[in-house]
Amino acid sequence: MPAKLMIEVVKTRKTYAGAKQPAVDDVDLTIPQGTFFGLLGPNGAGKTTLLSIMSGLLKPDAGTLTVAGVNVSRNFDGVKRLIGVVPQELAVYPILTVRENLSFFGGMFGLRGKKLKARIAECVAIAALESFVDTRAEFLSGGLKRRLSLAAGLVHEPEILFLDEPTVGIDPQTRNFIYDSLNRLNSAGMTIIYTTHYMEEVEKMCNDIAIIDHGKIIARGTAAGLLAQYGANVVTIKAREAIPPATWRQLTADHAADLSVDGNIITLKSDGHQDALAEIMAKLRQHGVTIRSIHMGAENLEEMFLLLTGTSLRDGEAP
Amino acid sequence: MIFHKLWVMVVKELRVILRDKEALLILFALPVMFVTIMSLAQQDAFKEKGGVTLPVTVINKDAGKIGQGIIDALSGRKGFKVDVAAPGADEAAIKKDVAAGRLKFAIIIPADAAEKVDAGVKAQLGLSPSAAAVRVEFISDPSMQGTIRKIAISSINRILQGIETTALLEGVTRMNERMRRYPAGPKPADTPKQARLFAEIDDDHSAGNAPFPTSVQQNMPAWTLFAMFFLVIPLSATFVREAQQGSLVRLKSMPVPTWIFVAGKMVPYFIINQIQFVLMMLTGMYLLPLFGSEVLEIGHSWGGIALLAASASIAAIGYGLLIATFCKTGEQATTFGGTSVIILAAVGGIMVPKFVMPSYLQKMTAVSPMSWGLEGFLDIFVRNGTVAEAFPHSLRLLAFASICIGLAIFRLYQILSR
């Protein structure tokens, strides 16, 4: 039996006031129950906007969103209990203690009494905050605050957890802790939808990856599947110095469809790349460009991403 | 369930406020310090109000020259602006206007003033039995600051003394003339009698027999209202912080109606406002007298006071919510919120009492909700008003609050559904 669809996005579009390009442009997306879904993209690609639309927090200009079979535009309140959100900001009250924060957010979902106490204890355990329950959030380290933010998103036992770049700006230890916690939650059946621009995160955790650029989903699959599909027919040539403009113009004039140049890196994407490679090498020699290395195929998602979008994932840290 | 969520929201908000030392300072310590300093400082300053023009309405029932003489003397005196009521004017209506504060002072010259003065002069000269003194009635707006009223009374008494002296001199001149012409006629007594032609105006004739207003009665409600409205700063700062720290985003994902969010903000600040109010009143009643100030008299209408305190608080919270939801940064909210409250206080007769303002500024006070609250409290504290007198002021405050809260909910709904 096919897994139940937890998220179904159809022809969704969102353009912010004053923007020339849509932040999300006619996106169709379905996410089955139990998926650990990674939404990958460079800064400004539309990750947060798409995540906000999928979690019902942002109204799209067009398109429909269905969460667990419920049309969100008709009954958002009906699905709120199913959704947990861990926003990019810490989204907790610094002046309240860990317990008070969790008690407040649990209370907003109608939890009270023993049930609330039990959930607070469980979430504190998931986030390993046992030693800090009565510490104000403002006195926690950056990593502990992130863990509190995660616990606050889990307090009402959601079926779907949305996380918007939850590991930005935290130490490797906390990052690994969050990976482990999310993996355990996913193994227990929770659907997790996760945005990031850290490639190793999605390679490590996600069993379903979508790459978004300029508001469009440009690739979708598992890490291995994406590499197999998009990485095999690629040649990367690294020159010792930046490619001179005259060389760059001639190369792109001859191989416009298959070739991109980024500083000292030339990327060639072609099924019959042996002939093309020979031509390019000859031209580089002719223009006096010294080659440092030639690499066949994409070895990881980082390289594949560069091929697909022509840009690095880590061009600047702010999303 | 829904009230449980409201309770959770209120508890959270109270925790946030009570742990914010700066907010507590703004809400409690500063207003008490401020009102103490301002009341004591203004108490002295009010005693030196020399350059104020006092509007006086004169009801002249005297057909003789005494009534006109008083009017001429008043008109010629620097510091008075005389408005003579038309003959046959409704005396009761004028008294009512003074009692309500629409007119500041009025004097009523009795119909038989000239005859009584003549009789008094004769009595003084021993030519006839003693005569009753002329009783010029003086009434004043009960909210008029005491020292200003005393200056007015003293000035009018001096004018009456002047008229009395002139009348006596004229009487003596007439007597001498008569004695010269008719040496066998009646002789004046050896020693003139000490009786006065005019009864001295006492300082206890303000309209409505209400207790006299003091600087404390003006300042305490005024600065209390100012303190109540100053909650705009902590309220808007916490709201903007919630938006910036992302808590608002998390709240958006929760099944919480917008009204719970708004009510969750209103209830704690309402409680705080009421505590502020009681604290400020206690300061006026018990703390300020320790520094030599008058004791704050608060009238007799507990219901009226409660109604006004509640309405003013809801208006202040509504204004705070409006600022909080329309400002994008904490700096914007605190700067605009704080400045606008100071302007509303200045315009509304909080910083400078309304009655010392020029008339065009007095009219402008009507735009400030703080002025509505202040007038309401003065009605009760000074004019012995009841719930009925407080009600129109309360209604205006609640109408203002409804508009502000309506706009804030609309804005919040926009923010949450973006």
Interface residues (C-beta under 8 A of the other chain):
Chain A: S55 G56 L57 L58 K59 D77 K80 R81 I83 G84 V85 P87 Q88 E89 L90 A91 V92 Y93 P94 I95 L96 E100 S103 F104 F105 G107 M108 F109 G110 R112 R136 A152 G153
Chain B: M1 H4 K5 V8 M9 V11 K12 R15 V16 R19 D20 E242 Q244 Q245 G246 S247 V249 R250 L251 K252 S253 M254 P255 V256 S417 R418
